[in-house]
Amino acid sequence: MPLPLFLPCAAGVEALLAEEVQRVLPKARVAEARGGVALEGDPLEVMTLNLESRLAQRVLIEVAHGSYRDEGDVYELARSVDWTQWITPQHTLRVDTTAQRSPLRSLNFAALRVKDAVCDALRDATGERPSVDTRHPDLQLVLHLGEREATLYVDSSGESLFKRGWREDKGDAPLKETLAAAMLAAAGWRGSREAGGALHDPCCGSGTIAIEAAQIACGIAPGLKRRFAFERLLPFVSDAMRAELQRLRSHATARIHASAVPIFVSDVSFRMVDFARRNAQRAGVEAAITFNGGDALERPAPDLPADLPGTLMINPPYGERIEVGGKAARPSAQDRDTPGDFFPRLAAHWKRAYTQHPGGWTAYVLSPDMNLPGAMRLKESRRVPMWNGPLECRLFRFDLVAGSARAARPRGP
């Protein structure tokens, strides 16, 4: 029986996620919604989405929906679910709550009532109650409260899907893997000569963008190195379902291949380059990436075949995230906090180093500064709204053309 599913994502990524889900499940009827996409899927498709989605934060299974006025209505909504189909009294649970214009004063009390409903249902059916585990629960529930309606979900993912299972070394402001994947998707980068060509991140930090890109180029499923909450839930623990999950993992492993395009990273901090290399090794893509140290304001463009286009993609230091190092760092702490010449100098370096390549380079910069193109003295050919945590950003596209700051010809979406 199909289950109603909701896949949340970062704001601005909904359309990209809908396209991804359609590629993963070609027969699915996918609907964009605020903050994610909705569809129906069976347990096998739930497992597939967890394993294959790069852009979704979680795969949520809707188990109850209805109107409410108070916490008593929330209890009754949760009590209407047959929880014996999901867990036993030996399982543990946790309830998380989100709200938008909810009239309830305490979201914690609403979560408590959901927990009570689940425990009461199991006690009535079996004579025993499950216990709560706030750190590593077997059953993770998400209650969303609107102004008049409430929806209760089973979280089939457990830990957020941006946790791919390979990141151990990280810097001060690591980019989430799901956002790095969204940047690549917005750029139309698919890891081929026809879709993006070579990739270079000259401010790589711990390597998130390049590692996501290398996994795309090598056909590595994002969830291949991690476990999921659904593996402990009753609809998924039969021998047949475990065999299906193993089949999905084996099929994903068989798709892995060598990258068809080169990927380059560099960073002014050799420590971060070492972090990126170690993360790439754990992600299985170290051989697909060329690692270098060096200042983004000085590092020469990678040497590419004349007919191979290149994509520059950076999530540079900015504002609340981290201060800029290298040539942009000036003597005083005040200047280092606001390195006003970094982006103009970066653009000038790009014009010198990247505009001579016959195959052409396209640059993508994620920034919360809506006036970034003016600061760089470049004309953007596209800007895509994206959120980096609480920061509203834009992914700016610049076509690097010899002798001009204007776009010469569009490439990619």
Secondary structure as the mmCIF struct_conf table of DSSP 4:
data_model
#
loop_
_struct_conf.conf_type_id
_struct_conf.id
_struct_conf.beg_label_comp_id
_struct_conf.beg_label_asym_id
_struct_conf.beg_label_seq_id
_struct_conf.end_label_comp_id
_struct_conf.end_label_asym_id
_struct_conf.end_label_seq_id
STRN STRN1 LEU A 3 PRO A 8
TURN_TY1_P TURN_TY1_P1 ALA A 11 GLY A 12
HELX_RH_AL_P HELX_RH_AL_P1 GLU A 14 VAL A 24
BEND BEND1 LEU A 25 LEU A 25
TURN_TY1_P TURN_TY1_P2 PRO A 26 LYS A 27
STRN STRN2 ALA A 31 ALA A 33
TURN_TY1_P TURN_TY1_P3 ARG A 34 GLY A 35
STRN STRN3 GLY A 36 GLY A 41
HELX_RH_AL_P HELX_RH_AL_P2 PRO A 43 GLU A 52
BEND BEND2 ARG A 54 LEU A 55
BEND BEND3 GLN A 57 GLN A 57
STRN STRN4 LEU A 60 SER A 67
BEND BEND4 ARG A 69 ASP A 70
HELX_RH_AL_P HELX_RH_AL_P3 GLU A 71 ARG A 79
TURN_TY1_P TURN_TY1_P4 SER A 80 SER A 80
BEND BEND5 VAL A 81 VAL A 81
HELX_RH_3T_P HELX_RH_3T_P1 TRP A 83 GLN A 85
TURN_TY1_P TURN_TY1_P5 TRP A 86 TRP A 86
TURN_TY1_P TURN_TY1_P6 PRO A 89 GLN A 90
BEND BEND6 HIS A 91 HIS A 91
STRN STRN5 THR A 92 ALA A 99
BEND BEND7 GLN A 100 ARG A 101
BEND BEND8 ARG A 105 ARG A 105
HELX_RH_AL_P HELX_RH_AL_P4 LEU A 107 THR A 126
BEND BEND9 GLY A 127 GLY A 127
STRN STRN6 SER A 131 VAL A 132
BEND BEND10 THR A 134 HIS A 136
BEND BEND11 ASP A 138 ASP A 138
STRN STRN7 LEU A 139 LEU A 145
BEND BEND12 GLU A 147 ARG A 148
STRN STRN8 GLU A 149 ASP A 155
BEND BEND13 SER A 156 GLU A 159
TURN_TY1_P TURN_TY1_P7 LEU A 161 PHE A 162
BEND BEND14 GLY A 165 GLY A 165
BEND BEND15 ASP A 172 ALA A 173
HELX_LH_PP_P HELX_LH_PP_P1 PRO A 174 LYS A 176
HELX_RH_AL_P HELX_RH_AL_P5 GLU A 177 ALA A 186
TURN_TY1_P TURN_TY1_P8 ALA A 187 GLY A 188
BEND BEND16 GLY A 191 GLY A 191
STRN STRN9 SER A 192 SER A 192
TURN_TY1_P TURN_TY1_P9 ARG A 193 ALA A 195
STRN STRN10 GLY A 196 GLY A 196
STRN STRN11 ALA A 198 ASP A 201
TURN_TY1_P TURN_TY1_P10 PRO A 202 CYS A 203
TURN_TY1_P TURN_TY1_P11 GLY A 205 SER A 206
BEND BEND17 GLY A 207 GLY A 207
HELX_RH_AL_P HELX_RH_AL_P6 THR A 208 CYS A 218
TURN_TY1_P TURN_TY1_P12 GLY A 219 GLY A 219
TURN_TY1_P TURN_TY1_P13 PRO A 222 LYS A 225
HELX_RH_3T_P HELX_RH_3T_P2 ALA A 229 ARG A 232
BEND BEND18 LEU A 233 LEU A 233
HELX_RH_3T_P HELX_RH_3T_P3 LEU A 234 PHE A 236
BEND BEND19 SER A 238 SER A 238
HELX_RH_AL_P HELX_RH_AL_P7 ASP A 239 ALA A 254
TURN_TY1_P TURN_TY1_P14 ARG A 255 ARG A 255
BEND BEND20 ALA A 260 VAL A 261
STRN STRN12 ILE A 263 ASP A 267
BEND BEND21 VAL A 268 VAL A 268
HELX_RH_AL_P HELX_RH_AL_P8 PHE A 270 ALA A 283
TURN_TY1_P TURN_TY1_P15 GLY A 284 GLY A 284
HELX_RH_3T_P HELX_RH_3T_P4 GLU A 286 ALA A 288
STRN STRN13 ILE A 289 GLY A 293
TURN_TY1_P TURN_TY1_P16 ALA A 296 GLU A 298
HELX_LH_PP_P HELX_LH_PP_P2 ARG A 299 PRO A 302
TURN_TY1_P TURN_TY1_P17 ALA A 306 ASP A 307
STRN STRN14 GLY A 310 ILE A 314
TURN_TY1_P TURN_TY1_P18 GLY A 319 ARG A 321
HELX_RH_3T_P HELX_RH_3T_P5 GLY A 326 ALA A 328
BEND BEND22 PRO A 331 SER A 332
HELX_RH_AL_P HELX_RH_AL_P9 ALA A 333 ASP A 337
BEND BEND23 THR A 338 THR A 338
TURN_TY1_P TURN_TY1_P19 GLY A 340 ASP A 341
HELX_RH_AL_P HELX_RH_AL_P10 PHE A 342 ALA A 353
TURN_TY1_P TURN_TY1_P20 TYR A 354 GLN A 356
TURN_TY1_P TURN_TY1_P21 PRO A 358 GLY A 359
STRN STRN15 TRP A 361 SER A 367
BEND BEND24 PRO A 368 PRO A 368
TURN_TY1_P TURN_TY1_P22 MET A 370 ASN A 371
HELX_RH_AL_P HELX_RH_AL_P11 LEU A 372 MET A 376
TURN_TY1_P TURN_TY1_P23 ARG A 377 ARG A 377
BEND BEND25 SER A 381 SER A 381
STRN STRN16 ARG A 382 ASN A 388
TURN_TY1_P TURN_TY1_P24 GLY A 389 PRO A 390
STRN STRN17 LEU A 391 LEU A 400
STRN STRN18 VAL A 401 VAL A 401
TURN_TY1_P TURN_TY1_P25 ALA A 402 GLY A 403
STRN STRN19 SER A 404 SER A 404
BEND BEND26 ALA A 405 ARG A 406
BEND BEND27 ALA A 408 ARG A 409
#
